[in-house]
Amino acid sequence: MAKFSTFEGCLTALVTPFKAGRVDFEALAKLVDWQIDNGVDGIVSVGTTGESATLDVDEHVAVIAATVKAARGRVPVVAGAGGNATAEALELTAASEAAGADGLLHVTPYYNRPNQEGLFRHFEAIAKSTRLPIILYNVPSRTACDLLTDTVVRLAQYANIVGVKDATGNLVRGGELIAAVGDRMTILSGDDGTAFPLYALGARGVISVVSNIAPKDMADMWDAAAAGDWARAKARHYKLRALNQMLFLEPSPAPTKAALALTGRCTSEVRLPLVAATEKLVGDLQVELRAQGLV
């Protein structure tokens, strides 16, 4: 059985660092240590920010295994294992479990646009195939597919479906989800900008991009909210607001990797069809990082 069965707090959607076209495993291990040292509550490996779409299967599994090794059981490692074919998602699920992942992040199938019955059967098949806890990932802006609350309620019968990453960006939808299944599942914000307001509605954490750059502040926002210190949590929200917006001015994770390169933690390298952040954005990021005391 997995060491961790529930996931809450600040989980970093970690980048996959590259060097000369290959995964930079040395930089990856250092990033994991730095994240944990700065208080994050978990690592999500090879999600969207980890460029899962441009890694082959061997690389994908190797990155998960390396992240598990670097984490050394200090925090849970949740493996991105989604696919737009159920058979592929099942293969990645088994490979992630074998690699030592503590949990799975399963995005809604993309491009083929299944209906709600198809989504239910897809996630049902995954839940039945593994003992690992599963976080469902709903991000309609990327997948052209929306996992509706009624379908999540149907899926709540499976004990190992333990959470939902809500990246709809819609606080009404987020609140609806929390009201419907929040007593049974951990609802996590999938957008840094909605983390603080969703905490106020009852969400139990965030899968964060900005914590790649500012893990201490993003982790502290959750810690403050969990302790009922809403003034401190709100202060962290507004402190990170500009940086968070910059990280999505161009296709992610290019701006995040540019910021990490400015701090010397990995290269800014991404894989086609993504391209490096523009010179103007890099300059703006440098100004903001200096203002935040991050460089």
Protein Blocks (a to p, Z undefined) as FASTA:
>chain_A
ZZblbdedjddddddddeehiacfklmmmmmmmmmmnopabdcehilknommlpcfklmm
mmmmmmmmmnnomaccdddfbdfbfklmmmmmmmmmmnopabdcddddehjlpafklmmm
mmmmmmmmpcbdcdddddfklnopacdfklmmmmmmpmklmbdcdfkopaklmmmmmmmm
mmmbccddfbfklmmmmmmnopabdcdfklmmmmmlmmmmmmmmmnopaklmmmmmmmmm
mmmmmmmmpccfklmmmmmmmnopacfbdcdfbdcddfklmmmmmmmmmmnopZZ
